[in-house]
Amino acid sequence: MARLVLDTNCFAYKDKYYQQIHGGGMSSAFTQVLASIYMLEWEEHLIQHQAKHGEIYGRNEHGHLRTCVYHKPTADPYYLPYTSDHSHKYHRNIPYNALIRAARLCSNVHDFNLERTRIDVSLLLGQYPPKIISKQFLRFFQVNNAMSVLAELNADTYQRLHQKLINQIALNEKQLNDKAKNPVKYPPVLEKKTWDRTVINLRYIYESGPIASFSHKFYSWWKKHYRYPESAVKNKTVRLKSKINRKLTNYLIRKKPPRHRLTLKKQKDKQ
């Protein structure tokens, strides 16, 4: 199957039809998966070699292993733009989660501070309001009891924060680990989905502008008209979930060439 996909990798460009005979385009989903398979095989041999010989690759500074966030030189810093047509709850979580990632990867408080500055600038370039960035940064240090890191770059407090976040397993990571223990015995297809009859999940299409405050208005309407003592749904909980609109690229960009480009023209016999 892999050979079939690689041998029939074709594309159209400027009214001409081309076949790629070597490699594959990285925009192809299959090519990315195939590259990950090769990397997995190489990394498994590397890890086995390291475990056998007691080796570790890293930056040693006076007997201490130093780690930090790697940024690809050719990649621009990018986060979900604040002007995108998403609910603002997604934007609020981005600064907070970016600091969690930085604190997990940076073993030195000064590297963490540089990464925090980089995140701040990247979010500003994404048109995030400075007030929201500062509020979420402050929430991160307050929740993790690390205000001294924000105020004076306290190295001891940061080391405790660093170790705490490294050992802290996210809920989705724990669920994935549980499912990966024995996928043959417990296939995901046969997994029973928990259904809470007390929860009503509703979806609506989110749009910036007047509809941005729809969720707040809906909950106030729900509380006023359905949560009264005699109501049959007074014990029900409503979770309003937003869906995003289709982007302009879905309407204006055609990924598949027109039919006349995909049809081979028959050459007329020379007379």
HELIX and SHEET records of a PDB file:
HELIX    1   1 ALA A    2  ASP A    7  1                                   6    
HELIX    2   2 ALA A   29  HIS A   53  1                                  25    
HELIX    3   3 HIS A   88  LEU A  105  1                                  18    
HELIX    4   4 VAL A  109  LEU A  125  1                                  17    
HELIX    5   5 PRO A  130  VAL A  143  1                                  14    
HELIX    6   6 MET A  147  GLU A  152  1                                   6    
HELIX    7   7 ALA A  155  ASN A  167  1                                  13    
HELIX    8   8 LEU A  171  LYS A  179  1                                   9    
HELIX    9   9 PRO A  188  LEU A  190  5                                   3    
HELIX   10  10 PRO A  210  SER A  213  5                                   4    
HELIX   11  11 PHE A  214  HIS A  225  1                                  12    
HELIX   12  12 LEU A  248  LEU A  252  1                                   5    
HELIX   13  13 ARG A  259  LEU A  262  1                                   4    
SHEET    1   A 2 CYS A  10  TYR A  13  0                                        
SHEET    2   A 2 LYS A  16  GLN A  19 -1                                        
SHEET    1   B 2 ARG A  59  GLU A  61  0                                        
SHEET    2   B 2 HIS A  64  ARG A  66 -1                                        
SHEET    1   C 2 VAL A 199  TYR A 206  0                                        
SHEET    2   C 2 THR A 237  ILE A 244  1                                        
END                                                                             
